Amino acid sequence: ALGTYRDRCRDRGLGFDLRRLYRNADEPAAAYGLTDRQYEVLRAALERGYFEVPRGTTAEGLAREFDVSSQALSATLRRALTSLLRHTVAGKTDT
């Protein structure tokens, strides 16, 4: 959306200088340092029982839902969990 806005400004001969871009801290993903995609994957994994014993779904099932490989899904989950843990358990918000 931002790229489209920039292009429209340029088409109309208007200057465009982005000085800062940040997430709204009120958004659940931003509050824990997650990307929107990481938040979506974590939420889907939780809702479908991926973290339950026994599991309600598999990484392969989630991967199909997000149209990615199971390796990519696993990497997204690991990065999301790392960020979530850093922002909660470890109490670090600068990484």
C-alpha positions in Angstrom: 0.0 0.0 0.0 2.8 2.4 0.8 4.5 1.7 -2.5 1.3 2.4 -4.3 0.9 5.7 -2.4 4.5 6.7 -3.3 3.9 5.9 -6.9 0.7 8.0 -7.0 2.6 10.9 -5.4 5.3 10.6 -8.0 2.8 10.4 -10.9 1.3 13.7 -9.7 4.6 15.4 -9.3 4.5 15.4 -5.5 7.5 14.7 -3.3 7.6 11.7 -1.1 10.1 11.3 1.7 9.5 8.5 4.1 11.1 9.4 7.4 9.8 6.7 9.7 7.9 3.5 9.5 6.7 1.6 12.5 4.1 -0.8 13.7 1.2 0.2 15.8 2.0 -1.0 19.3 -1.7 -1.8 19.8 -1.5 -4.6 17.2 -1.1 -8.0 18.9 1.8 -8.9 16.5 3.7 -5.8 17.2 3.4 -6.0 20.9 5.5 -9.1 20.9 7.9 -8.3 18.0 6.2 -10.6 15.6 5.6 -10.0 11.9 2.0 -10.2 10.7 2.9 -13.6 9.0 4.4 -15.0 12.2 1.4 -13.9 14.2 -0.9 -15.6 11.7 1.0 -18.8 11.7 1.3 -19.0 15.5 -2.4 -18.3 15.9 -3.4 -20.9 13.3 -1.1 -23.4 15.0 -2.6 -22.7 18.4 -6.2 -22.8 17.1 -5.7 -26.1 15.2 -4.0 -27.9 18.1 -0.4 -28.0 16.8 0.9 -27.4 20.4 -1.5 -29.9 22.0 -0.6 -33.5 23.0 -1.5 -35.3 20.9 -1.3 -32.8 18.1 -4.5 -31.7 16.4 -2.6 -30.9 13.2 0.9 -31.3 11.8 3.4 -28.9 10.4 2.6 -30.4 7.0 -1.1 -29.6 7.4 -0.3 -26.0 8.5 2.2 -25.7 5.6 -0.5 -26.6 3.1 -2.8 -24.1 4.6 -0.2 -21.3 4.2 1.0 -22.7 0.8 4.6 -23.1 2.0 6.9 -26.0 2.5 6.9 -27.7 5.9 10.5 -26.5 6.3 9.4 -22.8 5.7 6.5 -23.3 8.1 8.8 -24.7 10.8 11.3 -21.8 10.4 8.5 -19.3 10.7 7.2 -21.0 13.9 10.8 -21.1 15.4 11.4 -17.4 14.6 8.0 -16.5 16.0 8.4 -18.4 19.2 11.9 -17.0 19.7 10.5 -13.4 19.3 7.6 -14.2 21.5 9.8 -15.7 24.2 12.3 -12.7 24.0 9.4 -10.3 24.5 7.8 -12.2 27.4 9.9 -14.7 29.3 13.3 -13.0 28.6 11.8 -9.5 28.9 13.9 -8.1 26.0 12.2 -5.8 23.6 15.2 -4.5 21.7 15.9 -7.6 19.5 
